[in-house]
C-alpha cells in the first residue's frame, strides 16, 4: 500500500495561500465619530456660555442707573406699591 502526501512536500508551510503575492494592497481607513444631536446642542451651549462669560459688560451706564434706583427708598416703595396693587386687581381684592 502506498500513501501519498497531501499538500506541500515542505515540512513547514508558509502562511501564504496559493496565488497570493507577498504584499497586500494598502487599505485606506479613516476614523469617524458620530455625535448625537443632544451632544452637539450641549457643545454649542457650552461654547456660547464661554463667549458670554468672556464678553465685557456693555451696559454699565444702565447698571449704574439701576443701582441708584435700588438705593433710593422712595423708588422701592413706589414699585412695591404698584406691584401689590396689580396683584390685588388680578385677584379682585
Protein Blocks (a to p, Z undefined) as FASTA:
>chain_A
ZZddehjfbfbdcfbdehiafbdcdddddddddddfklmmmmmmmmmmmmmmmpccfklm
mmmmmmmmmmpmklmmmmmmmmmmmmmmmnoZZ
